[in-house]
């Protein structure tokens, strides 16, 4: 574990375990690198070097008042990869972390990157606009900010025990341990960062970023994602990148890297091990 300081004086906490080809994990809102523990241990055991950082304002990184936007998120990720001198890295991003990965590659280039994975990710654009009629209305994100401002603890508890993991679906047994771990990670971070982060993940348009990406990209998305709706995200991202594969998971929720870790980890490993120059289809099977 370590800490780096960005050019604007923000301390970014990161984990760096093992050796071999690096896999870099970018977490979702409002969580921390701890959300990747299952994946990091899995790939560590398979001989990879695993790295994950706490986004500014999240986890153990500085609770700064400023810079809670995709440009800063991407630049912070670039600072971590440069500090560790990572080469041939595979970048994996969940939810907001998927946007961070896309913007990082588009903004800083592919010289250090060999593949990317977007899991339940926010690109291309979440909010509804004239150019994106299938998006969610801005009022939905305004409501998220209002709930956060009113009582963050209650809001986070409700989100984790309901739509994030699909625990509100009939027949799904909620896991108290998973709910409490989500709440713990969220409450570690800063309210200002999380409040501003809702704008960052919902209003950033990643369309042009996605078009710039030439490395192989695996897009993994559950068709019962209640946080980032499937139809306006995963399939579109897979089409916009130049070498994309879409894998759709029937009935899987937004937080599927946790609740369906065995399936997700196995598919991640297969993609990581696949030849870099292998052709990738634009659509994939439903798991």
Secondary structure, DSSP 8 states (H G I E B T S, - for coil): -EEEE-TTS-EEEEEEE--SSEEEEE--TT--GGGGHHHHHHHHHTT-EEEEE--TTSTTS---SS--SHHHHHHHHHHHHHHTT--SEEEEEETHHHHHHHHHHHHH-STTEEEEEEES---S--B--SS-TTSB-HHHHHHHHHHHHH-HHHHHHHHHHTTTTTTTSTT----HHHHHHHHHHHHHS-HHHHHHHHHHHHH---HHHHHH--SEEEEEEETT-SSS-GGGTHHHHHHHSSSEEEEEETT--TTHHHHTHHHHHHHHHHHHHS-TTS---S---B-
